[in-house]
């Protein structure tokens, strides 16, 4: 008697997780590749604060296919407790692990997932924390984009660097002493994550002798964009989407 082997179905090919850079906020500044992937997406994931729509999701309003499954990823904490509180990293670590498992599960079923990322995915973005947890387990592709700081210095109407200028990018969350030291030792300067740190950033700019040169750009390349000398915005509380720019003055022909 002979037996016939029952054919087995081929394994389901893995889906790909796409970290999709959306640029600074204007949908017209998205890359052609980002637009193509988004318009063909079956699963779209995005970060947001609880109770909010999410800035990344807002940027692509009207571009997501009607049949796509949306996966909002709500941060467990943003500014409710300080960064130095041990609970901060513990809560965020658990958050990233949870959504890593969800995205891995979708990829294992052969589903591609687009993860929306404000600015560039590899530049101070939340997606990086998912990427490092996913990259050795499922296919992951990062689609780069124009950064928010590019839109900010463009909004000032003045080039950010000339010749051999050194550009330094600082986070307003750094210590005042560290901010002052780095501000004083660079040619061109971008300061991000200002928000509640604005008074500290002002003092550091003054101590470094850069205050008079600084520009404040709010909502760069978004509705409501404003551009002003920082000296003219004294006492103002800055929104989350604000960047300070100090232009270089280097070598020119």
N, C-alpha and C positions, 0 to 999 in steps of 0.2 A: 504494500500500500504506500502510496506517495502522499506527501502533504504539500500543500501550497501555502507558502508564507503569505500572511495578510499584509498588504502594503501599509506602511505607516505614513501618516501625513507629515509633510515637511514642517520643521519648526517655524513658528511665526517670527518673521524678521523683526528685530527691535526697532522701535520708533526712535525719533531724534528729539532731544530737548533743545530748543533754540532760545538763546538769550538775545532778545531782539532790541537793539538800541533804537530808541525813538527820536533821539536828538533833544534839543533844549526846550521844545514845547510847541513849536509851529509844525503842524503835520506836513507842510510843504518842504520842511528841512529833513524829512526822513529819506533814507536811501531808497533807491529803486528796489533793491533786494528786500529790505524790510517791508516795504509796501506790498510786494508780491507775496511774501510769506504770510503776512497778516491777512490779506484778502483771501488766501486759500486755507486758512487755519481751521481745524476741527476742534481744537482745545486751546483756550487762551487763558493763561494764568497771569495775575498781576498782584502787586503789593498794595495794601491800603491800610490806613488807620481805621480802627473800628468805628462804624457809623458814618464813614466818608466814602465817596465814590472812588477816590484814588486818582492822583494826578496823571499817572501813566494811562489809566483807563479813560480819563477825560480827554487826553490828547488824541486818542484814536476813535473818538465818538463818531459813529457812522461808517467806520471802515471794517468793523468785525462782521464776518458773515452771520446772517440771522440764525443759521442752524448750528453755529459753533457753541460748544459748552464752555462757559466761563468759570474760572476757578479763582475766586478772590482769596488772597492770602492776607489775613488780618493780623497785624503786629500785636503781640500781647502787651507791649509796652513801647512808648516812644519817649516822652519827656516827663512821665509821671514820677519817675524816680531817677536819681543822678546816675551818670555812667559809672561812678566809682562804687556804687552799691553792688555787692556780689550777686544779688538777685537779678540784676540787669542782664548779665551774660548768661546766667542759668536759664532765664525765661526765653531769651532769644535763641539760645542753643536748642532748646526743646522745640521751639517754633520751627527752626530750620530743619531739624530732624524729621518732624512730622510731615512737612511738605516735600522733603526729599523722598520720603517713602511713597507719598501720593504720586509724585512725578515719575518715580521709578516704576511704580505699578502700571501707569498708563503706557510708558515706553515698552514695558515687558509685554503688553498686549498688542504691540505694533502701532501704537498711536503716537503721532508727532504732537508735540506741545510747544506753543509759542509762549514764552515768558516775557511780558512787557517790561522794559527797563528805561527809566528816564535817563536822558543823556547817553553816555557810553556805558555798556555793561561792566567794563573792567576799570571804571574810574569812580571809586568811592560808592559803588552801587550795592544794593542788597543782593542782587543776583550772584555776586561773587561767592557768597556763603553757600548758596545752593550748588554752584558750579564745582567747588572743591569737594563737596560731598557726592556729586553725581559723576564726575568725569571719569573715574576708574570703573564705573559700573554700567553706564549706558552711553550711547553716542550723544555728544553735546557739541553744539556749534554756536559760536558767538558772532553776532552781526554788529560790527562796530558802528559808531555814530558820532555826529558833531557833539561836542561837550557843551554844557551850560556856560562854562567860562568863555568858550569861543564866542558864543552869542553875546555875552556880557561885554567883552572888550570891543566887539564889533559895534555894539550899540553906542559906545562912547564916541565913535567916529574918528578914533585915533589908533594907529598901530600899537600893539602891545610891546613888541621887541624890535630893536634895531641892531644891525651888525653883530657884535659879540655879547649882547645883553644876556644876562642869566635871569631866567624866569623861575620864581619860587611860588609854589602853591601851598598855602597854609590853611589849617583848620582853626576856626575861632575857638574851638574847645581846648586848644593847647594852653599851657600856663602863660601868664602875662610876661614873665621873664623870657621864656622861650620865643614867644611871638616877637618881642622887642628885638632880641638878638638876631633872629632870622630876617626881620624886616630891614634892619640896619645893614645887613651884609649882602643884600641882593640888589639887582638893577630894576627888574620888573616884578610885580607882585600881584597875586590873586589870593583873596581870602574868602573862604567858603564856610558854611555852617556858622553863620553869624548869629542870627536870632537873639536869644537872651544874652549872648556874649558881646553885644555891640559896645557896651561901655568899656569893657576890658580891651577890646580891639582898638577903640579910639585912644585909650591911654597908651597902648603899645605903639601905635602909629605916631603919636605925639612924642613919645620918648625916643623913637627912632628917627625923628625928623622927617617923617613921610606924610604927615597928616594933611598938609596943604595940597599935596599932589593927588590925594585919593578921590576916587569916584565911587558912588554907590549906585548899583544897577539892581532894580527890583523886577522880578518876573521877566527876565530876558527872553525875547522871542515868544512871549505869551501875551494874551490880552491883558492890558493894564500895565505894560512895561513902562517904567520910569527910569530916568537917568539924571543924576544930579551930583554936584560936588558934595563930598561928605561934610564939608564945613557948612554947607547950606541945609543939611538935614540934622543939625544938632538937636539932641533930645528926642529924636524919632525912634520909635520901636520898629525894628525891621521885621518883615515877614520871613517865613522859612525860605522862600525862593529869592534870596538876595545875595549879591556878590559884590565885594569891594575890589576895585582894580587900581593899581598904580602903574603907570606906563614907564617903560624903559626909555632912556634918552641916549642910546649908544651911537656907535660909529655910523656915519652916513656918507654917501659919495658927494 
